[in-house]
């Protein structure tokens, strides 16, 4: 037979498609000449042999089922040509098939939901998170860019996303007292236009960055000298916008006076 054959077939090729193969040469005549072709056993291709009016045999490779480059990127088949002599003589040729890619896979993030915690007052430009998406296609079909999706403008001003690496940094000060949680929606898009999505849930952790504020609600002055113990002299309100232990307040009088502060909460 002639030299080996190299074919490139798109994974989008429909079953039933035929590929003409080079004919084998046999200088013998009649029964001793080429009589048939055979193909090595494989799951995707069969062989069809057509006979022209002059009796010549032509082999065609027939695709029997859909191809998937991500599952089977190449095929190596052996084509055998046999004559009708006694004994039978045969020749073989290699058929190397490369399955070419189409953009049939969407990007997939490593997580559907990322959950992280950040301390408020994080310095601007600090790393927040790096997301990663993968695409089973190859070449340009697997190249991914990242972007925010459906993000309020005031939230978008706080975070920057690198479109190529998926790294997120903060671009403004995060303030627990202003907002305690953020949800970011991200999109990964390949060069063929297919997309994948994920969410990032960010919890802002409180720091003790606020001093207590003391407000005098009412005060009685002057005070009669015969006022009995327990007489209310003033109402004082103390506030601290921090949370947890950072927001707990205790009040006391710095110097000795005949007064007592009693604490209560609403």
NORZITA-V382551 format. One record per residue. N is the residue number from 1. RES is the residue in three letters. PSI is psi as a letter, one per 30 degrees, with the letter a starting at -180 (none if undefined). OMEGA is omega in radians with two decimals (none if undefined). NEAR is the number of other C-alpha atoms within 12 Angstrom. Layout:
N_RES_PSI_OMEGA_NEAR + N_RES_PSI_OMEGA_NEAR
//
This chain:
1_UNK_l_3.12_25 + 2_UNK_a_-3.07_18 + 3_UNK_l_-3.13_18 + 4_UNK_l_-3.08_22 + 5_UNK_k_3.05_25 + 6_UNK_k_3.14_21 + 7_UNK_k_2.95_22 + 8_UNK_k_-3.09_20 + 9_UNK_k_3.12_31 + 10_UNK_k_3.11_26 + 11_UNK_f_3.10_29 + 12_UNK_f_-3.13_20 + 13_UNK_k_-3.08_24 + 14_UNK_k_3.03_17 + 15_UNK_k_-3.09_20 + 16_UNK_f_3.12_19 + 17_UNK_k_-3.11_24 + 18_UNK_k_3.13_21 + 19_UNK_j_-3.10_27 + 20_UNK_k_3.13_20 + 21_UNK_l_3.12_33 + 22_UNK_k_-3.11_27 + 23_UNK_k_3.05_30 + 24_UNK_l_3.14_29 + 25_UNK_k_3.10_25 + 26_UNK_j_-3.09_25 + 27_UNK_f_3.11_12 + 28_UNK_l_-3.10_15 + 29_UNK_l_3.10_15 + 30_UNK_b_-3.02_15 + 31_UNK_f_-3.12_19 + 32_UNK_f_3.14_20 + 33_UNK_a_-3.13_24 + 34_UNK_k_-3.12_33 + 35_UNK_f_-3.05_32 + 36_UNK_l_3.05_34 + 37_UNK_l_3.04_36 + 38_UNK_l_3.12_30 + 39_UNK_k_3.12_30 + 40_UNK_l_-3.08_22 + 41_UNK_k_3.13_15 + 42_UNK_l_-3.03_21 + 43_UNK_f_-2.94_17 + 44_UNK_f_-3.03_29 + 45_UNK_k_2.98_31 + 46_UNK_l_-3.09_27 + 47_UNK_k_3.02_31 + 48_UNK_k_-3.12_25 + 49_UNK_k_3.13_28 + 50_UNK_k_3.14_21 + 51_UNK_k_3.13_17 + 52_UNK_l_3.14_10 + 53_UNK_f_3.14_8 + 54_UNK_g_3.05_9 + 55_UNK_f_3.14_16 + 56_UNK_k_-3.12_21 + 57_UNK_k_3.10_28 + 58_UNK_k_-3.12_27 + 59_UNK_k_3.07_29 + 60_UNK_k_3.08_27 + 61_UNK_k_-3.06_34 + 62_UNK_k_3.08_26 + 63_UNK_k_-3.06_27 + 64_UNK_f_-3.13_20 + 65_UNK_l_-3.09_18 + 66_UNK_k_3.14_22 + 67_UNK_l_3.08_31 + 68_UNK_j_-3.09_27 + 69_UNK_e_-3.11_27 + 70_UNK_f_3.11_22 + 71_UNK_e_-3.07_15 + 72_UNK_j_-3.04_21 + 73_UNK_f_-3.12_23 + 74_UNK_l_3.03_25 + 75_UNK_k_3.06_28 + 76_UNK_j_-3.09_25 + 77_UNK_l_3.09_28 + 78_UNK_k_3.09_29 + 79_UNK_k_-3.12_37 + 80_UNK_k_3.06_30 + 81_UNK_k_-3.10_34 + 82_UNK_k_3.07_30 + 83_UNK_a_-3.11_28 + 84_UNK_g_-3.09_20 + 85_UNK_l_3.10_18 + 86_UNK_j_0.14_11 + 87_UNK_l_3.12_10 + 88_UNK_k_3.05_16 + 89_UNK_l_-3.10_22 + 90_UNK_l_3.04_25 + 91_UNK_l_-3.09_26 + 92_UNK_l_3.05_25 + 93_UNK_k_3.09_27 + 94_UNK_k_3.03_24 + 95_UNK_j_3.14_29 + 96_UNK_k_-3.07_21 + 97_UNK_k_3.05_28 + 98_UNK_k_3.12_23 + 99_UNK_k_-3.11_28 + 100_UNK_l_-2.98_27 + 101_UNK_k_2.85_29 + 102_UNK_l_-3.06_27 + 103_UNK_i_-3.09_29 + 104_UNK_g_3.09_26 + 105_UNK_k_3.10_27 + 106_UNK_l_3.04_28 + 107_UNK_k_3.14_35 + 108_UNK_k_3.09_27 + 109_UNK_l_3.11_27 + 110_UNK_f_3.06_19 + 111_UNK_k_3.03_20 + 112_UNK_e_3.11_22 + 113_UNK_k_3.03_18 + 114_UNK_k_3.12_25 + 115_UNK_k_-3.13_21 + 116_UNK_l_3.08_22 + 117_UNK_k_3.11_22 + 118_UNK_k_3.06_28 + 119_UNK_k_3.06_26 + 120_UNK_l_-3.10_29 + 121_UNK_g_3.05_25 + 122_UNK_k_-3.11_25 + 123_UNK_k_3.11_18 + 124_UNK_k_-3.13_19 + 125_UNK_g_3.14_20 + 126_UNK_k_3.07_23 + 127_UNK_k_3.10_21 + 128_UNK_e_-3.09_32 + 129_UNK_l_2.98_26 + 130_UNK_j_3.11_25 + 131_UNK_l_-3.12_39 + 132_UNK_k_3.02_30 + 133_UNK_k_3.13_33 + 134_UNK_l_-3.12_29 + 135_UNK_k_-3.07_30 + 136_UNK_f_3.10_26 + 137_UNK_l_-3.12_30 + 138_UNK_l_3.10_25 + 139_UNK_b_-3.14_16 + 140_UNK_f_-3.14_19 + 141_UNK_f_-3.13_26 + 142_UNK_f_3.12_29 + 143_UNK_k_-2.99_28 + 144_UNK_k_2.96_36 + 145_UNK_k_-3.07_33 + 146_UNK_k_3.09_34 + 147_UNK_l_3.02_32 + 148_UNK_l_3.12_32 + 149_UNK_k_3.08_23 + 150_UNK_h_3.13_17 + 151_UNK_k_3.07_21 + 152_UNK_k_-3.05_15 + 153_UNK_e_-3.13_12 + 154_UNK_f_3.07_16 + 155_UNK_e_-3.14_25 + 156_UNK_f_-3.14_24 + 157_UNK_f_-3.09_18 + 158_UNK_f_-3.01_28 + 159_UNK_k_3.06_34 + 160_UNK_k_-3.13_29 + 161_UNK_k_3.06_31 + 162_UNK_j_-3.04_24 + 163_UNK_f_-3.08_23 + 164_UNK_e_-3.04_19 + 165_UNK_f_-3.08_21 + 166_UNK_g_3.14_29 + 167_UNK_k_3.14_25 + 168_UNK_k_3.03_30 + 169_UNK_l_3.06_27 + 170_UNK_k_-3.09_28 + 171_UNK_g_3.10_22 + 172_UNK_l_-3.10_20 + 173_UNK_k_3.07_24 + 174_UNK_k_-3.05_35 + 175_UNK_j_-3.13_27 + 176_UNK_e_-3.10_27 + 177_UNK_f_3.12_24 + 178_UNK_e_3.11_18 + 179_UNK_k_-3.02_20 + 180_UNK_f_-3.09_22 + 181_UNK_k_3.06_24 + 182_UNK_k_3.02_29 + 183_UNK_k_3.14_27 + 184_UNK_k_3.05_35 + 185_UNK_k_-3.08_28 + 186_UNK_l_3.10_39 + 187_UNK_k_2.99_33 + 188_UNK_k_-3.07_39 + 189_UNK_k_3.07_35 + 190_UNK_l_-3.05_33 + 191_UNK_f_3.11_24 + 192_UNK_f_3.09_24 + 193_UNK_f_3.10_20 + 194_UNK_k_-3.02_27 + 195_UNK_l_2.97_30 + 196_UNK_l_-3.03_30 + 197_UNK_l_3.04_32 + 198_UNK_l_3.08_31 + 199_UNK_k_3.03_27 + 200_UNK_k_3.10_30 + 201_UNK_j_-3.07_23 + 202_UNK_k_3.05_29 + 203_UNK_k_3.12_23 + 204_UNK_k_-3.12_27 + 205_UNK_k_-3.08_27 + 206_UNK_k_2.95_28 + 207_UNK_l_-3.11_25 + 208_UNK_i_-3.06_22 + 209_UNK_g_3.11_19 + 210_UNK_k_3.07_21 + 211_UNK_k_3.09_16 + 212_UNK_k_3.08_20 + 213_UNK_k_-3.11_17 + 214_UNK_k_-3.12_16 + 215_UNK_k_3.07_14 + 216_UNK_j_-3.14_14 + 217_UNK_e_3.10_12 + 218_UNK_l_3.14_12 + 219_UNK_k_3.09_15 + 220_UNK_k_-3.14_15 + 221_UNK_k_0.04_11 + 222_UNK_l_-3.11_10 + 223_UNK_k_3.10_14 + 224_UNK_k_-3.08_11 + 225_UNK_f_3.13_10 + 226_UNK_g_3.12_9 + 227_UNK_k_-3.11_15 + 228_UNK_l_3.06_12 + 229_UNK_k_-3.13_12 + 230_UNK_f_3.11_13 + 231_UNK_k_3.13_19 + 232_UNK_k_-3.13_18 + 233_UNK_e_-3.09_23 + 234_UNK_l_3.00_20 + 235_UNK_k_-3.08_18 + 236_UNK_k_3.09_22 + 237_UNK_k_3.12_23 + 238_UNK_k_-3.09_23 + 239_UNK_k_2.99_21 + 240_UNK_j_-3.07_23 + 241_UNK_f_3.06_23 + 242_UNK_l_-3.09_25 + 243_UNK_l_3.09_21 + 244_UNK_b_3.14_13 + 245_UNK_f_3.12_13 + 246_UNK_f_-3.13_20 + 247_UNK_g_3.12_21 + 248_UNK_k_-3.04_19 + 249_UNK_k_2.96_23 + 250_UNK_k_-3.11_20 + 251_UNK_k_3.06_18 + 252_UNK_l_3.12_16 + 253_UNK_k_-3.01_12 + 254_UNK_e_-3.09_9 + 255_UNK_l_-3.11_8 + 256_UNK_k_3.03_8 + 257_UNK_l_-3.13_9 + 258_UNK_h_-3.14_14 + 259_UNK_l_-3.13_19 + 260_UNK_k_3.08_18 + 261_UNK_k_3.08_20 + 262_UNK_k_-3.08_18 + 263_UNK_k_3.00_15 + 264_UNK_l_-3.13_12 + 265_UNK_l_3.13_11 + 266_UNK_none_none_5
//
